[in-house]
Amino acid sequence: VKNNVTGKVSGIIAESGIVYLTGLNMGDQLSVNWGDAQACTFLADSLLAKSSDSIACRH
């Protein structure tokens, strides 16, 4: 998981789909990639504001 604002890696995803994220701020846009192709993006706002435990990716 790459933070498109900072350019840094902000998390990892296990094969089972469990996600570990760190260092997020409101307004951060994140990209999830499998291999070299971008799979989807999402905003950190929904996770931080609601303490949500699910991520909805946009293709």
DSSP file (Angstrom, degrees, kcal/mol; ACC not computed):
  #  RESIDUE AA STRUCTURE BP1 BP2  ACC     N-H-->O    O-->H-N    N-H-->O    O-->H-N    TCO  KAPPA ALPHA  PHI   PSI    X-CA   Y-CA   Z-CA
    1    1 A V              0   0    0      0, 0.0     9,-2.6     0, 0.0    10,-1.1   0.000 360.0 360.0 360.0 122.2    0.0    0.0    0.0
    2    2 A K  E     -AB   9  31A   0     29,-2.6    29,-2.7     7,-0.3     2,-0.7  -0.881 360.0-134.5-109.2 135.2    1.6    3.3   -1.1
    3    3 A N  E  >  - B   0  30A   0      5,-3.3     4,-2.6    -2,-0.4     5,-0.3  -0.786  13.5-160.2 -84.2 113.7    0.7    6.7    0.2
    4    4 A N  T  4 S+     0   0    0     25,-3.0    -1,-0.1    -2,-0.7    26,-0.1   0.670  87.7  54.2 -72.4 -16.2    0.3    8.9   -2.9
    5    5 A V  T  4 S+     0   0    0     24,-0.5    -1,-0.2     3,-0.1    25,-0.1   0.912 122.9  23.6 -80.9 -47.2    0.8   12.1   -0.8
    6    6 A T  T  4 S-     0   0    0      2,-0.2    -2,-0.2     0, 0.0     3,-0.1   0.690  95.7-131.4 -92.5 -20.6    4.1   11.1    0.9
    7    7 A G     <  +     0   0    0     -4,-2.6     2,-0.2     1,-0.3    -3,-0.2   0.517  67.6 121.2  80.1   5.2    5.3    8.6   -1.7
    8    8 A K  S    S-     0   0    0     -5,-0.3    -5,-3.3     1,-0.0     2,-0.4  -0.625  74.4 -99.3-101.8 159.2    6.1    6.2    1.0
    9    9 A V  B     +A    2   0A   0     -7,-0.2    -7,-0.3    -2,-0.2     3,-0.1  -0.644  37.7 178.7 -73.7 128.1    4.8    2.7    1.7
   10   10 A S        -     0   0    0     -9,-2.6    12,-2.7    -2,-0.4     2,-0.3   0.344  55.8 -10.3-115.1   3.2    2.1    2.9    4.4
   11   11 A G  E     -E   21   0B   0    -10,-1.1     2,-0.3    10,-0.2    10,-0.2  -0.990  53.2-123.2 178.8 174.6    1.0   -0.7    4.7
   12   12 A I  E     -E   20   0B   0      8,-1.9     8,-2.5    -2,-0.3     2,-0.4  -0.945  14.8-144.1-135.7 157.0    1.0   -4.3    3.6
   13   13 A I  E     -E   19   0B   0     -2,-0.3     6,-0.2     6,-0.2     2,-0.1  -0.990  14.9-140.7-125.7 127.3   -1.7   -6.8    2.7
   14   14 A A    >   -     0   0    0      4,-2.8     3,-2.2    -2,-0.4    -2,-0.0  -0.399  30.7-106.9 -79.0 161.5   -1.5  -10.4    3.5
   15   15 A E  T 3  S+     0   0    0      1,-0.3    -1,-0.1     2,-0.1    -2,-0.0   0.788 121.5  60.7 -58.8 -26.7   -2.7  -13.1    1.1
   16   16 A S  T 3  S-     0   0    0      2,-0.1    -1,-0.3     1,-0.0     3,-0.1   0.563 122.0-107.0 -78.2  -7.7   -5.8  -13.6    3.3
   17   17 A G  S <  S+     0   0    0     -3,-2.2     2,-0.2     1,-0.3    -2,-0.1   0.376  71.3 143.2  98.4  -4.1   -6.7   -9.9    2.8
   18   18 A I        -     0   0    0     -5,-0.0    -4,-2.8     1,-0.0     2,-0.4  -0.536  36.7-152.2 -71.2 135.3   -5.8   -8.6    6.2
   19   19 A V  E     -E   13   0B   0     -2,-0.2     2,-0.5    -6,-0.2    -6,-0.2  -0.908  13.7-164.5-115.6 136.4   -4.4   -5.1    5.9
   20   20 A Y  E     -E   12   0B   0     -8,-2.5    -8,-1.9    -2,-0.4     2,-0.3  -0.985  17.0-179.3-117.1 120.3   -1.9   -3.4    8.2
   21   21 A L  E     +E   11   0B   0     -2,-0.5     2,-0.3   -10,-0.2   -10,-0.2  -0.896   3.1 176.8-120.2 149.1   -1.6    0.4    7.8
   22   22 A T        +     0   0    0    -12,-2.7    -2,-0.0    -2,-0.3     0, 0.0  -0.993  54.7  23.7-148.5 152.4    0.6    3.0    9.5
   23   23 A G  S    S+     0   0    0     -2,-0.3     2,-0.2     1,-0.2    -1,-0.1   0.800  73.9 161.2  69.0  32.5    1.3    6.7    9.5
   24   24 A L        -     0   0    0    -14,-0.1     2,-0.3    -3,-0.1    -1,-0.2  -0.608  17.7-171.6 -90.3 147.5   -1.9    7.8    7.9
   25   25 A N    >   -     0   0    0     -2,-0.2     3,-2.0     0, 0.0    19,-0.2  -0.926  38.8 -83.9-129.2 156.4   -3.2   11.4    8.0
   26   26 A M  T 3  S+     0   0    0     -2,-0.3     3,-0.1     1,-0.2    17,-0.0  -0.344 116.9  28.4 -55.9 138.4   -6.6   12.9    6.9
   27   27 A G  T 3  S+     0   0    0      1,-0.3    -1,-0.2    -3,-0.0     2,-0.2   0.274  85.3 137.9  91.5 -10.3   -6.5   13.7    3.2
   28   28 A D    <   -     0   0    0     -3,-2.0    16,-2.8   -24,-0.0     2,-0.5  -0.481  41.2-152.4 -70.0 136.6   -4.0   10.9    2.3
   29   29 A Q  E     - C   0  43A   0     14,-0.2   -25,-3.0    -2,-0.2   -24,-0.5  -0.945  13.7-160.4-108.8 131.3   -4.8    9.0   -0.8
   30   30 A L  E     -BC   3  42A   0     12,-3.3    12,-2.1    -2,-0.5     2,-0.4  -0.865   8.0-151.6-117.0 146.2   -3.5    5.4   -0.9
   31   31 A S  E     -BC   2  41A   0    -29,-2.7   -29,-2.6    -2,-0.3     2,-0.5  -0.950   5.9-152.4-115.3 135.0   -2.9    3.0   -3.8
   32   32 A V  E     - C   0  40A   0      8,-2.9     7,-2.6    -2,-0.4     8,-1.5  -0.924  20.1-172.6-105.5 128.4   -3.1   -0.8   -3.5
   33   33 A N  E     - C   0  38A   0     -2,-0.5     2,-0.5     5,-0.2     5,-0.2  -0.947  22.0-164.0-126.2 142.5   -0.9   -2.7   -5.9
   34   34 A W  E >  S- C   0  37A   0      3,-1.5     3,-1.1    -2,-0.4     2,-0.2  -0.985  76.3 -35.6-118.7 115.9   -0.5   -6.3   -6.8
   35   35 A G  T 3  S-     0   0    0     -2,-0.5    -2,-0.0     1,-0.2     0, 0.0  -0.534 120.7 -31.6  68.9-136.2    2.7   -6.8   -8.7
   36   36 A D  T 3  S+     0   0    0     -2,-0.2     2,-0.4    -3,-0.1    -1,-0.2   0.541 117.9  89.7 -93.6  -8.8    3.5   -3.8  -11.0
   37   37 A A  E <  S-C   34   0A   0     -3,-1.1    -3,-1.5     1,-0.0     2,-0.4  -0.724  77.6-122.7 -96.6 138.1   -0.2   -2.9  -11.8
   38   38 A Q  E     -C   33   0A   0     -2,-0.4    -5,-0.2    -5,-0.2     3,-0.1  -0.626  26.4-176.7 -73.7 129.8   -2.3   -0.5   -9.7
   39   39 A A  E     -     0   0A   0     -7,-2.6     2,-0.3    -2,-0.4    -6,-0.2   0.842  55.7 -30.8 -97.1 -41.2   -5.4   -2.2   -8.5
   40   40 A C  E     -C   32   0A   0     -8,-1.5    -8,-2.9    19,-0.1    -1,-0.4  -0.986  47.9-133.5-167.6 169.7   -7.3    0.5   -6.7
   41   41 A T  E     +CD  31  58A   0     17,-2.0    17,-2.5    -2,-0.3     2,-0.3  -0.933  19.8 175.7-130.5 156.2   -7.1    3.7   -4.6
   42   42 A F  E     -C   30   0A   0    -12,-2.1   -12,-3.3    -2,-0.3     2,-0.4  -0.981  29.1-112.1-154.1 161.4   -8.8    4.9   -1.4
   43   43 A L  E >   -C   29   0A   0     -2,-0.3     3,-0.5   -14,-0.2     4,-0.5  -0.768  13.3-142.2 -97.2 141.0   -8.8    7.8    1.0
   44   44 A A  T >> S+     0   0    0    -16,-2.8     4,-2.5    -2,-0.4     3,-0.6   0.725  88.4  83.8 -70.2 -21.6   -7.5    7.5    4.5
   45   45 A D  H 3> S+     0   0    0    -17,-0.4     4,-3.0     1,-0.3     5,-0.3   0.876  86.7  50.9 -52.0 -46.1  -10.3    9.8    5.7
   46   46 A S  H <> S+     0   0    0     -3,-0.5     4,-1.3     1,-0.2     6,-0.7   0.862 113.1  45.9 -65.0 -35.0  -13.0    7.2    6.0
   47   47 A L  H <>>S+     0   0    0     -3,-0.6     4,-0.9    -4,-0.5     5,-0.5   0.908 117.8  41.9 -71.9 -42.2  -10.7    4.9    8.0
   48   48 A L  H  <5S+     0   0    0     -4,-2.5    -2,-0.2     2,-0.2    -3,-0.2   0.884 116.7  46.0 -74.5 -39.6   -9.5    7.6   10.4
   49   49 A A  H  <5S+     0   0    0     -4,-3.0    -1,-0.2    -5,-0.3    -3,-0.2   0.867 126.2  26.5 -73.6 -37.3  -12.8    9.4   10.9
   50   50 A K  H  <5S-     0   0    0     -4,-1.3    -1,-0.2    -5,-0.3    -2,-0.2   0.452  95.4-125.5-106.4  -2.8  -15.0    6.4   11.6
   51   51 A S  T  <5 -     0   0    0     -4,-0.9    -3,-0.2     1,-0.1    -4,-0.2   0.899  48.6-177.7  52.8  40.5  -12.5    3.9   12.9
   52   52 A S      < -     0   0    0     -6,-0.7    -1,-0.1    -5,-0.5    -2,-0.0  -0.300  30.5-155.7 -68.5 151.3  -13.7    1.7   10.1
   53   53 A D  S    S+     0   0    0     -3,-0.1     2,-0.3    -2,-0.0    -1,-0.1   0.218  71.8  70.6-112.3  13.6  -12.3   -1.8    9.8
   54   54 A S        -     0   0    0      2,-0.0     2,-0.5    -7,-0.0    -2,-0.1  -0.960  64.5-149.6-130.0 151.5  -13.1   -2.2    6.1
   55   55 A I        -     0   0    0     -2,-0.3     2,-0.7   -13,-0.0   -13,-0.0  -0.973   2.4-156.4-121.9 127.6  -11.6   -0.5    3.0
   56   56 A A        -     0   0    0     -2,-0.5     2,-0.3     2,-0.0    -2,-0.0  -0.917  17.2-155.9-103.3 114.4  -13.6    0.2   -0.2
   57   57 A C        -     0   0    0     -2,-0.7     2,-0.5   -15,-0.1   -15,-0.2  -0.687   3.8-146.4 -92.0 142.2  -11.2    0.4   -3.2
   58   58 A R  B      D   41   0A   0    -17,-2.5   -17,-2.0    -2,-0.3    -2,-0.0  -0.912 360.0 360.0-105.1 133.1  -12.0    2.3   -6.3
   59   59 A H              0   0    0     -2,-0.5    -1,-0.1   -19,-0.2   -19,-0.1   0.440 360.0 360.0 -88.1 360.0  -10.6    1.0   -9.6
